[in-house]
Amino acid sequence: MADPKTIKSHPSSDSGIVVSEKSVRLTAAEDNGIMVDERGTSIAGPMSIVSSPNQVRIGGLFTFQTSVMGILPSTMATPSAMYMIDPPVKQVVNLVKQVAMMGAIIGGTIAAGAA
């Protein structure tokens, strides 16, 4: 197993990037950072998400309930969903357009080569 590689702005700095064969660690301070390895992604320290709730996706398919129903408490008598199903249709449409464009370019190249 190879030694991990470290990138720092200064040798005595706490912040840096450590890359090994099976993990990557990005540290900003001694107790703050992001670790990605075979167990998953770990975030240590205070965290802030700078985005509106409807732009945060859980599992790629769900977003937070942003209507008035989202602020009402959920009870046994009046259950209210915390998440709503929001398939990423816009992203899929853009992906299909790009694939179609690539297909046209490749098809045109093949047709031009055959002529």
VOGU-3710 file (C-alpha; in Angstrom, 3 decimals, decimal comma):
1> madpktiksh> 0,000/0,000/0,000  1,403/3,363/-1,052  1,928/6,210/1,386  -0,812/8,865/1,382  -0,047/12,075/-0,521  -0,588/15,387/1,264  -1,104/18,859/-0,216  -0,819/21,870/2,128  -0,361/25,588/1,560  2,320/25,644/4,278
11> pssdsgivvs> 4,018/22,732/6,113  2,686/23,856/9,515  -0,860/24,504/8,253  -3,797/22,488/9,668  -5,686/22,675/6,371  -4,896/20,448/3,455  -5,825/17,475/1,284  -4,688/13,928/2,071  -5,177/11,351/-0,700  -4,543/7,635/-0,253
21> eksvrltaae> -5,505/4,579/-2,287  -8,909/4,208/-0,626  -9,708/7,603/0,891  -9,607/11,369/0,489  -9,599/13,795/3,424  -10,109/17,544/3,024  -9,414/19,471/6,223  -9,933/23,156/6,922  -8,944/23,102/10,596  -7,969/20,470/13,144
31> dngimvderg> -11,570/19,406/13,885  -13,302/20,421/10,610  -13,227/18,513/7,371  -14,645/16,021/4,920  -13,583/12,374/4,743  -14,540/10,056/1,886  -13,658/6,371/2,136  -15,207/2,913/1,681  -17,597/3,573/4,602  -19,078/6,672/2,939
41> tsiagpmsiv> -18,764/10,433/3,322  -18,240/12,009/6,750  -18,497/15,732/7,504  -16,995/16,983/10,768  -17,578/20,410/12,286  -20,275/23,065/11,880  -22,103/22,875/8,554  -24,051/25,409/6,513  -26,058/24,663/3,372  -26,455/27,775/1,254
51> sspnqvrigg> -29,454/26,813/-0,831  -33,201/27,041/-0,706  -34,978/23,956/0,711  -36,459/22,973/-2,659  -32,945/22,730/-4,132  -31,771/20,186/-1,539  -32,367/16,637/-2,802  -32,534/13,533/-0,641  -31,872/10,323/-2,530  -32,018/12,230/-5,819
61> lftfqtsvmg> -35,825/12,045/-5,923  -37,173/13,841/-2,836  -37,127/17,501/-1,807  -38,392/19,171/1,359  -42,062/20,147/1,507  -42,075/23,886/0,722  -45,816/24,608/0,759  -47,887/25,666/3,764  -48,311/21,957/4,577  -44,578/21,843/5,294
71> ilpstmatps> -44,879/24,209/8,246  -47,878/22,528/9,871  -47,084/19,857/12,448  -47,745/16,274/11,484  -50,030/14,414/13,889  -51,843/11,073/13,909  -55,084/12,874/13,043  -53,560/15,119/10,349  -50,480/13,429/8,870  -48,280/15,641/6,735
81> amymidppvk> -45,367/14,511/4,581  -41,979/16,065/5,307  -40,688/15,349/1,801  -42,302/15,524/-1,601  -41,467/13,470/-4,666  -39,742/15,784/-7,134  -38,138/13,833/-9,972  -35,234/15,702/-11,603  -37,086/16,048/-14,942  -35,278/19,239/-15,972
91> qvvnlvkqva> -31,872/17,588/-15,500  -32,999/14,452/-17,386  -34,338/16,551/-20,292  -30,998/18,395/-20,532  -29,156/15,060/-20,475  -31,365/13,652/-23,257  -30,743/16,792/-25,368  -26,968/16,407/-24,928  -27,089/12,697/-25,823  -29,192/13,473/-28,929
101> mmgaiiggti> -26,718/16,168/-29,966  -23,786/13,775/-29,504  -25,664/11,105/-31,499  -26,230/13,574/-34,349  -22,552/14,559/-34,364  -21,381/10,929/-34,326  -24,002/9,907/-36,916  -22,981/12,802/-39,191  -19,302/11,876/-38,846  -19,991/8,219/-39,697
111> aagaa> -22,206/9,199/-42,658  -19,575/11,615/-43,972  -16,886/8,931/-43,671  -19,016/6,406/-45,575  -19,626/8,786/-48,502
//
